[in-house]
Structure formats: C-alpha cells, structure tokens
Amino acid sequence: MILQHRLKGKFDQEINVVKNYGNLPLVECKASQLNQVFMNIICNAIDALEERDLQRTFSEIEQQPSQILICTKMLDSHHVQIRIVDNGLGIPKFVQERLFDPFFTTKPVGKGTGLGLSISHQIVTEKHNGSLRCHSIPDQETEFVIEIPIRYKCINNVL
C-alpha cells in the first residue's frame, strides 16, 4: 500500500503487481526490518521499470506491460522463500557483483545512496540468519531471492 502511488507508470499504464503467495506458517522475524528489505527491493524494481518505460512507446508498453511478481513458498520444514521479480532491463553482470556493496549505486547523484541493498543484505543475512541473492538476465528480468528460517534465532545476543 505504501508504494501504490509509485505504481502509476508512463501513459497512465500501471506497473502490475502479481502476488503468488504460498501457504506459509507464521514466521518469527523482525517484521519492520524485513519490511524495509521488501520496500528497498520493490522500490528499486519500480525505478528500473520506470527508467525502461521512459524509452518505450505506448504500444510497446501495452504489448509487454511492466510487472513485478512476488512469490512466497515453503522451502522445507524450516525455511521460507520470498522471490521478487521484475521484467525490466535486467542488471549487467559487472553491476550484479557489487549490488550489496555499501555506497554502490548506479543511480544519478541525489537519487540513491547506495545503502538500500547493502542494508537489506545485512538484515537478511546477519539479523535473520538467511540469504539474499540476485539473479538477472539482461534485457529480460531481475529476481531477488530471500530465504529465511521460520524460527527466529537470537544471533550474537542481538535481537
């Protein structure tokens, strides 16, 4: 809901958000921190789709609408997976290698700090003992995969 105003694209074509939620149990986690992770990844997806759509005609957008897919599923009896996929321009390999580096950004000065994905990676890996990966195919899609345990564990006595 917080990002609803950002989903209005070029030519009033909205970015479609497709939700494919699996049947998950309650997951013990730091919800506000994970919400920050989801917001960072979805905001980046919206930015990428907007940037791509600025270069496309109405007809091109109509034929292949911008889309963000959010999927959740059980991986096994102890872990869940959240996938966030956009059908934007993708991320070049040399950029993928630095995505989670602090202060690394491809955005123009004043638009991004380069901290969103670095902080997201830290929240998922260090605070939730999970993993955050990115898979991208240039000119087709970008997918972020978050995997976390169902039971939250206190790590290094930090909650």
Secondary structure, DSSP 8 states (H G I E B T S, - for coil): -TTGGGGB-GGG-B-EEEEEE-------S-HHHHHHHHHHHHHHHHHHHHHHHTTS-HHHHHHS--EEEEEEEEEETTEEEEEEEE-SS---HHHHTTTTSTT---S-TTT--S-HHHHHHHIIIIITS-EEEEEEETTTEEEEEEEEESS---BTTB-
